[in-house]
Amino acid sequence: MRVTWLSHKGKKVLFLNYFGCKNAEEMIEVLHKEAETLRVQTSKVLVMADFSKFPFIKGSRPRTGQKLS
């Protein structure tokens, strides 16, 4: 599963697994699932993402700290 909840030191962490995404469509699919999950949360959420083995294309790297609308 690419979007899942983990527990670390008593805190919930939303884990986003982009590992091995082969193209932008797969990455966008994970991003949409993340957005769906975060929209129903009523408090702040810790998020951790794994971008290992993602074939970054120049200029396509995701921006960090961006608020989802």
The first five atom37 places (N, CA, C, CB, O) and aatype in JSON, in Angstrom:
{
  "aatype": [12, 1, 19, 16, 17, 10, 15, 8, 11, 7, 11, 11, 19, 10, 13, 10, 2, 18, 13, 7, 4, 11, 2, 0, 6, 6, 12, 9, 6, 19, 10, 8, 11, 6, 0, 6, 16, 10, 1, 19, 5, 16, 15, 11, 19, 10, 19, 12, 0, 3, 13, 15, 11, 13, 14, 13, 9, 11, 7, 15, 1, 14, 1, 16, 7, 5, 11, 10, 15],
  "atom_mask": [
    [1, 1, 1, 1, 1],
    [1, 1, 1, 1, 1],
    [1, 1, 1, 1, 1],
    [1, 1, 1, 1, 1],
    [1, 1, 1, 1, 1],
    [1, 1, 1, 1, 1],
    [1, 1, 1, 1, 1],
    [1, 1, 1, 1, 1],
    [1, 1, 1, 1, 1],
    [1, 1, 1, 0, 1],
    [1, 1, 1, 1, 1],
    [1, 1, 1, 1, 1],
    [1, 1, 1, 1, 1],
    [1, 1, 1, 1, 1],
    [1, 1, 1, 1, 1],
    [1, 1, 1, 1, 1],
    [1, 1, 1, 1, 1],
    [1, 1, 1, 1, 1],
    [1, 1, 1, 1, 1],
    [1, 1, 1, 0, 1],
    [1, 1, 1, 1, 1],
    [1, 1, 1, 1, 1],
    [1, 1, 1, 1, 1],
    [1, 1, 1, 1, 1],
    [1, 1, 1, 1, 1],
    [1, 1, 1, 1, 1],
    [1, 1, 1, 1, 1],
    [1, 1, 1, 1, 1],
    [1, 1, 1, 1, 1],
    [1, 1, 1, 1, 1],
    [1, 1, 1, 1, 1],
    [1, 1, 1, 1, 1],
    [1, 1, 1, 1, 1],
    [1, 1, 1, 1, 1],
    [1, 1, 1, 1, 1],
    [1, 1, 1, 1, 1],
    [1, 1, 1, 1, 1],
    [1, 1, 1, 1, 1],
    [1, 1, 1, 1, 1],
    [1, 1, 1, 1, 1],
    [1, 1, 1, 1, 1],
    [1, 1, 1, 1, 1],
    [1, 1, 1, 1, 1],
    [1, 1, 1, 1, 1],
    [1, 1, 1, 1, 1],
    [1, 1, 1, 1, 1],
    [1, 1, 1, 1, 1],
    [1, 1, 1, 1, 1],
    [1, 1, 1, 1, 1],
    [1, 1, 1, 1, 1],
    [1, 1, 1, 1, 1],
    [1, 1, 1, 1, 1],
    [1, 1, 1, 1, 1],
    [1, 1, 1, 1, 1],
    [1, 1, 1, 1, 1],
    [1, 1, 1, 1, 1],
    [1, 1, 1, 1, 1],
    [1, 1, 1, 1, 1],
    [1, 1, 1, 0, 1],
    [1, 1, 1, 1, 1],
    [1, 1, 1, 1, 1],
    [1, 1, 1, 1, 1],
    [1, 1, 1, 1, 1],
    [1, 1, 1, 1, 1],
    [1, 1, 1, 0, 1],
    [1, 1, 1, 1, 1],
    [1, 1, 1, 1, 1],
    [1, 1, 1, 1, 1],
    [1, 1, 1, 1, 1]
  ],
  "atom_positions": [
    [[0.85, -1.18, 0.0], [0.0, 0.0, 0.0], [0.89, 1.24, 0.0], [-0.96, 0.0, 1.23], [1.85, 1.32, 0.76]],
    [[0.58, 2.19, -0.83], [1.44, 3.37, -0.98], [1.18, 4.46, 0.04], [1.26, 3.93, -2.35], [2.06, 5.28, 0.29]],
    [[0.0, 4.5, 0.64], [-0.32, 5.48, 1.69], [-0.82, 4.7, 2.89], [-1.38, 6.55, 1.2], [-1.85, 4.03, 2.83]],
    [[-0.08, 4.8, 3.98], [-0.44, 4.01, 5.15], [-0.05, 4.75, 6.43], [0.24, 2.64, 5.1], [0.8, 5.63, 6.42]],
    [[-0.69, 4.38, 7.52], [-0.38, 4.96, 8.82], [0.64, 4.1, 9.55], [-1.65, 5.13, 9.67], [0.53, 2.87, 9.57]],
    [[1.62, 4.76, 10.15], [2.61, 4.1, 11.0], [2.51, 4.71, 12.38], [4.05, 4.25, 10.43], [1.89, 5.76, 12.56]],
    [[3.11, 4.06, 13.35], [3.19, 4.6, 14.7], [4.65, 4.68, 15.09], [2.38, 3.72, 15.72], [5.41, 3.73, 14.91]],
    [[5.06, 5.84, 15.63], [6.44, 6.02, 16.07], [6.42, 6.81, 17.37], [7.29, 6.76, 14.98], [5.98, 7.96, 17.41]],
    [[6.91, 6.18, 18.43], [6.97, 6.81, 19.75], [5.61, 7.37, 20.15], [8.03, 7.92, 19.78], [5.51, 8.48, 20.68]],
    [[4.57, 6.6, 19.88], [3.23, 6.98, 20.29], [2.54, 8.0, 19.39], [0.0, 0.0, 0.0], [1.43, 8.42, 19.69]],
    [[3.17, 8.38, 18.3], [2.57, 9.35, 17.38], [2.23, 8.67, 16.06], [3.51, 10.55, 17.13], [2.95, 7.8, 15.59]],
    [[1.11, 9.1, 15.47], [0.73, 8.59, 14.17], [1.49, 9.33, 13.09], [-0.8, 8.72, 13.95], [1.64, 10.55, 13.15]],
    [[1.98, 8.59, 12.1], [2.72, 9.17, 10.98], [2.12, 8.64, 9.7], [4.25, 8.84, 11.08], [1.97, 7.43, 9.52]],
    [[1.77, 9.55, 8.79], [1.27, 9.14, 7.48], [2.48, 8.88, 6.59], [0.32, 10.23, 6.86], [3.27, 9.79, 6.34]],
    [[2.62, 7.64, 6.13], [3.76, 7.25, 5.31], [3.34, 7.18, 3.85], [4.35, 5.9, 5.78], [2.4, 6.47, 3.5]],
    [[4.05, 7.92, 3.01], [3.78, 7.96, 1.58], [4.89, 7.21, 0.87], [3.68, 9.43, 1.05], [6.06, 7.59, 0.97]],
    [[4.54, 6.15, 0.18], [5.53, 5.31, -0.44], [5.57, 5.55, -1.95], [5.25, 3.83, -0.14], [4.81, 4.94, -2.72]],
    [[6.46, 6.44, -2.36], [6.67, 6.72, -3.78], [7.75, 5.82, -4.35], [7.04, 8.2, -3.99], [8.11, 5.94, -5.52]],
    [[8.28, 4.91, -3.53], [9.38, 4.02, -3.93], [9.06, 3.33, -5.24], [9.66, 2.99, -2.84], [8.05, 2.64, -5.36]],
    [[9.92, 3.52, -6.2], [9.78, 2.8, -7.46], [8.7, 3.29, -8.39], [0.0, 0.0, 0.0], [8.41, 2.63, -9.39]],
    [[8.07, 4.45, -8.1], [7.09, 4.98, -9.06], [7.78, 5.13, -10.4], [6.49, 6.36, -8.57], [8.88, 5.68, -10.49]],
    [[7.16, 4.64, -11.43], [7.79, 4.61, -12.75], [7.49, 5.84, -13.6], [7.36, 3.39, -13.49], [8.2, 6.13, -14.57]],
    [[6.43, 6.57, -13.23], [6.08, 7.74, -14.02], [5.27, 8.72, -13.18], [5.28, 7.33, -15.28], [4.91, 8.44, -12.04]],
    [[5.0, 9.87, -13.77], [4.29, 10.93, -13.05], [2.88, 10.49, -12.66], [4.22, 12.18, -13.9], [2.37, 10.9, -11.61]],
    [[2.23, 9.67, -13.48], [0.87, 9.24, -13.18], [0.82, 8.44, -11.88], [0.32, 8.4, -14.33], [-0.09, 8.62, -11.07]],
    [[1.79, 7.56, -11.68], [1.84, 6.78, -10.44], [2.07, 7.7, -9.24], [2.95, 5.7, -10.51], [1.47, 7.51, -8.18]],
    [[2.93, 8.68, -9.41], [3.21, 9.61, -8.33], [1.97, 10.46, -8.0], [4.39, 10.51, -8.69], [1.68, 10.7, -6.83]],
    [[1.27, 10.89, -9.02], [0.07, 11.7, -8.82], [-1.01, 10.88, -8.13], [-0.45, 12.23, -10.17], [-1.76, 11.41, -7.32]],
    [[-1.1, 9.59, -8.44], [-2.06, 8.71, -7.78], [-1.81, 8.67, -6.27], [-1.98, 7.29, -8.37], [-2.75, 8.75, -5.48]],
    [[-0.54, 8.55, -5.88], [-0.18, 8.57, -4.45], [-0.54, 9.92, -3.85], [1.34, 8.26, -4.26], [-1.09, 9.99, -2.75]],
    [[-0.23, 10.99, -4.55], [-0.51, 12.34, -4.06], [-2.0, 12.56, -3.82], [0.02, 13.38, -5.06], [-2.39, 13.16, -2.82]],
    [[-2.83, 12.07, -4.74], [-4.29, 12.2, -4.56], [-4.78, 11.41, -3.35], [-5.02, 11.71, -5.83], [-5.62, 11.89, -2.59]],
    [[-4.25, 10.21, -3.15], [-4.63, 9.41, -1.99], [-4.19, 10.11, -0.7], [-3.99, 7.99, -2.07], [-4.91, 10.1, 0.29]],
    [[-3.0, 10.73, -0.73], [-2.53, 11.48, 0.43], [-3.5, 12.62, 0.74], [-1.11, 12.03, 0.18], [-3.89, 12.82, 1.89]],
    [[-3.87, 13.37, -0.29], [-4.79, 14.5, -0.1], [-6.12, 14.04, 0.48], [-5.02, 15.22, -1.43], [-6.65, 14.69, 1.39]],
    [[-6.67, 12.94, -0.03], [-7.93, 12.39, 0.5], [-7.79, 12.06, 1.98], [-8.35, 11.13, -0.29], [-8.67, 12.35, 2.79]],
    [[-6.67, 11.44, 2.33], [-6.43, 11.03, 3.72], [-6.29, 12.25, 4.63], [-5.18, 10.16, 3.81], [-6.84, 12.26, 5.73]],
    [[-5.56, 13.27, 4.17], [-5.32, 14.44, 5.0], [-6.55, 15.31, 5.17], [-4.21, 15.26, 4.41], [-6.71, 15.96, 6.21]],
    [[-7.43, 15.34, 4.19], [-8.63, 16.19, 4.27], [-9.54, 15.8, 5.43], [-9.41, 16.11, 2.98], [-10.24, 16.66, 5.97]],
    [[-9.56, 14.54, 5.81], [-10.46, 14.11, 6.88], [-9.83, 14.21, 8.27], [-10.9, 12.68, 6.63], [-10.49, 13.92, 9.27]],
    [[-8.57, 14.62, 8.34], [-7.9, 14.73, 9.63], [-8.32, 16.04, 10.31], [-6.36, 14.67, 9.46], [-8.46, 17.07, 9.65]],
    [[-8.5, 15.99, 11.61], [-8.94, 17.17, 12.35], [-7.8, 17.85, 13.1], [-10.02, 16.78, 13.33], [-7.99, 18.91, 13.7]],
    [[-6.62, 17.26, 13.06], [-5.47, 17.86, 13.74], [-4.24, 17.76, 12.83], [-5.21, 17.17, 15.11], [-4.29, 17.17, 11.75]],
    [[-3.14, 18.33, 13.29], [-1.9, 18.28, 12.52], [-1.45, 16.84, 12.35], [-0.81, 19.1, 13.2], [-1.7, 15.99, 13.2]],
    [[-0.79, 16.58, 11.23], [-0.37, 15.22, 10.9], [1.12, 15.23, 10.54], [-1.21, 14.65, 9.73], [1.59, 16.09, 9.8]],
    [[1.84, 14.25, 11.08], [3.23, 14.04, 10.67], [3.22, 13.22, 9.4], [4.06, 13.32, 11.8], [2.49, 12.23, 9.29]],
    [[4.03, 13.63, 8.42], [4.08, 12.94, 7.14], [5.52, 12.59, 6.81], [3.46, 13.81, 6.01], [6.42, 13.41, 6.96]],
    [[5.72, 11.36, 6.36], [7.04, 10.91, 5.93], [6.87, 10.28, 4.55], [7.67, 9.89, 6.95], [5.92, 9.53, 4.31]],
    [[7.8, 10.6, 3.63], [7.7, 10.08, 2.27], [9.01, 9.43, 1.84], [7.31, 11.19, 1.3], [10.09, 9.88, 2.2]],
    [[8.88, 8.36, 1.06], [10.03, 7.67, 0.49], [10.01, 7.87, -1.02], [10.02, 6.14, 0.87], [9.13, 7.36, -1.72]],
    [[11.0, 8.63, -1.52], [11.11, 8.89, -2.96], [12.21, 8.05, -3.59], [11.37, 10.37, -3.2], [12.66, 8.35, -4.7]],
    [[12.65, 7.0, -2.9], [13.72, 6.16, -3.43], [13.34, 5.56, -4.77], [14.06, 5.05, -2.44], [12.18, 5.23, -5.01]],
    [[14.33, 5.43, -5.63], [14.16, 4.8, -6.94], [13.12, 5.48, -7.82], [13.79, 3.35, -6.77], [12.49, 4.84, -8.66]],
    [[12.92, 6.79, -7.62], [12.02, 7.54, -8.49], [12.86, 8.23, -9.54], [11.15, 8.56, -7.68], [13.77, 8.99, -9.2]],
    [[12.57, 7.99, -10.8], [13.39, 8.58, -11.87], [13.05, 10.06, -12.06], [13.18, 7.82, -13.19], [12.3, 10.42, -12.97]],
    [[13.62, 10.91, -11.21], [13.32, 12.34, -11.3], [13.7, 12.89, -12.66], [14.05, 13.11, -10.19], [14.76, 12.62, -13.21]],
    [[12.8, 13.67, -13.17], [13.03, 14.38, -14.42], [13.33, 15.81, -14.05], [11.79, 14.27, -15.4], [12.68, 16.38, -13.17]],
    [[14.3, 16.41, -14.7], [14.69, 17.78, -14.38], [13.47, 18.68, -14.31], [15.69, 18.32, -15.42], [12.65, 18.73, -15.23]],
    [[13.35, 19.39, -13.18], [12.25, 20.31, -12.99], [10.98, 19.68, -12.45], [0.0, 0.0, 0.0], [9.99, 20.37, -12.25]],
    [[10.99, 18.37, -12.2], [9.76, 17.71, -11.75], [9.77, 17.39, -10.26], [9.56, 16.43, -12.53], [8.79, 16.85, -9.74]],
    [[10.86, 17.73, -9.56], [10.95, 17.4, -8.14], [9.84, 18.11, -7.37], [12.33, 17.78, -7.58], [9.63, 19.31, -7.56]],
    [[9.12, 17.39, -6.5], [8.03, 18.0, -5.73], [8.56, 19.09, -4.8], [7.28, 16.94, -4.93], [9.67, 18.99, -4.28]],
    [[7.77, 20.11, -4.6], [8.13, 21.17, -3.67], [7.71, 20.74, -2.27], [7.45, 22.53, -4.06], [6.65, 20.15, -2.08]],
    [[8.56, 21.04, -1.28], [8.23, 20.69, 0.09], [7.56, 21.88, 0.77], [9.49, 20.25, 0.87], [7.78, 23.03, 0.4]],
    [[6.75, 21.59, 1.75], [6.1, 22.65, 2.51], [4.95, 23.32, 1.79], [0.0, 0.0, 0.0], [4.48, 24.37, 2.24]],
    [[4.48, 22.77, 0.71], [3.39, 23.36, -0.03], [2.07, 22.88, 0.56], [3.48, 23.01, -1.52], [1.9, 21.69, 0.83]],
    [[1.14, 23.81, 0.74], [-0.16, 23.47, 1.29], [-1.06, 22.94, 0.17], [-0.81, 24.69, 1.98], [-1.15, 23.53, -0.9]],
    [[-1.74, 21.81, 0.46], [-2.69, 21.25, -0.51], [-4.01, 22.0, -0.37], [-2.9, 19.72, -0.28], [-4.45, 22.3, 0.74]],
    [[-4.64, 22.29, -1.48], [-5.93, 22.97, -1.41], [-7.06, 21.99, -1.66], [-6.0, 24.1, -2.42], [-8.23, 22.38, -1.64]]
  ]
}
